């Protein structure tokens, strides 16, 4: 079966590098599926899971926004933050989710609600990827 090279890279370095059969991401314009030979494109990403079909099974990588660059033989995901399912600390992600929920409940003038909402989305995404 044909494959495409996928690289997931953050400012801290590479997170994922492998040949896969299909890539699925949550772009700002909606869900995007990429197969080998896809036309070149660039799209901004939402907070979400990157699904990578490899050898009949699906691997997940949690990304916190960024961009996807697609070429016929290579897909590069430039993410602000990214973690494979195996590397996510579930206890830490659960604590981050609870902190964000508490901040959203307080709703005081000194709390940036947008930042709290984004923190909650990131924590939920990380938890969903581990399941």
C-alpha positions in Angstrom: 0.0 0.0 0.0 1.2 3.5 -0.8 2.4 5.7 2.1 3.3 9.3 2.8 6.0 10.5 5.2 4.5 12.5 8.1 6.6 14.8 10.3 5.0 16.5 13.3 7.3 19.3 14.6 7.1 21.8 17.5 9.5 24.6 18.5 10.9 22.0 21.0 11.8 19.5 18.2 10.3 16.6 16.3 7.4 14.7 17.9 6.5 12.1 15.2 8.2 10.9 12.0 6.9 7.9 10.1 5.4 6.6 6.9 1.6 6.4 7.1 -1.2 5.4 4.8 -3.5 8.3 5.7 -3.5 11.5 7.8 -6.6 13.2 9.2 -6.6 16.6 10.9 -9.0 19.2 12.2 -8.2 22.3 10.0 -9.9 25.6 10.6 -12.0 25.0 7.5 -13.1 21.5 8.8 -11.8 17.9 8.8 -9.1 17.2 6.3 -8.0 13.8 5.1 -4.7 13.3 3.3 -3.7 10.3 1.2 -0.4 9.7 -0.6 -0.2 11.8 -3.8 -2.5 14.6 -2.4 -2.2 18.0 -4.2 0.1 20.5 -2.4 -1.6 22.7 0.1 -1.2 24.6 3.4 -3.9 24.9 6.0 -4.2 26.3 9.6 -5.1 23.7 12.3 -7.4 23.8 15.2 -6.7 22.3 18.6 -7.4 18.6 17.9 -6.1 15.1 17.4 -4.1 14.2 14.3 -5.1 10.7 13.3 -2.5 8.6 11.5 -3.4 5.3 9.8 -0.4 3.1 9.9 -0.4 -0.7 9.3 -4.1 -1.0 9.8 -4.2 0.8 13.2 -4.7 4.4 14.1 -2.1 6.4 16.0 -3.0 9.7 17.6 -1.1 12.9 18.2 -2.6 15.8 20.2 -1.8 19.2 18.6 -2.5 22.7 19.9 -3.0 24.5 16.7 -0.4 25.2 14.0 -0.3 24.5 10.3 -0.3 21.5 8.0 1.8 21.5 4.8 0.9 18.8 2.3 3.0 17.7 -0.6 2.4 14.6 -2.7 5.1 12.6 -0.9 5.3 14.4 2.5 3.1 15.9 5.1 4.6 18.3 7.7 2.6 19.5 10.7 4.1 22.5 12.4 2.4 22.7 15.8 2.7 25.1 18.7 2.6 22.0 21.0 2.2 18.3 20.2 2.2 15.0 22.1 1.8 11.4 21.1 -0.8 9.5 23.1 1.9 7.5 24.9 3.7 10.6 26.1 0.7 12.4 27.6 0.7 12.5 31.4 -3.0 11.8 32.1 -2.9 13.1 35.7 -1.3 16.4 34.6 -3.9 16.8 31.8 -6.7 16.1 34.2 -5.3 18.7 36.6 -5.1 21.2 33.8 -8.7 20.6 32.8 -9.9 21.1 36.4 -7.8 24.3 36.7 -9.3 25.7 33.5 -12.9 24.8 34.6 -12.3 26.6 37.9 -11.1 29.7 36.2 -14.1 29.7 33.9 -16.5 29.3 36.9 -14.9 32.4 38.7 -15.6 34.8 35.8 -13.8 37.8 37.5 -12.3 40.8 35.7 -8.7 39.6 36.3 -9.2 36.3 34.5 -8.7 36.1 30.8 -11.7 34.0 29.7 -10.4 33.2 26.2 -7.1 31.8 27.6 -9.1 29.7 30.1 -11.3 28.4 27.3 -8.3 27.5 25.2 -6.6 25.8 28.2 -9.7 23.7 28.7 -9.9 22.7 25.0 -6.2 21.7 25.1 -6.6 19.6 28.2 -9.8 17.9 26.9 -8.0 17.2 23.6 -5.0 15.6 25.4 -7.4 13.5 27.5 -9.3 12.4 24.5 -6.2 11.3 22.7 -5.2 9.0 25.6 -8.5 7.1 25.4 
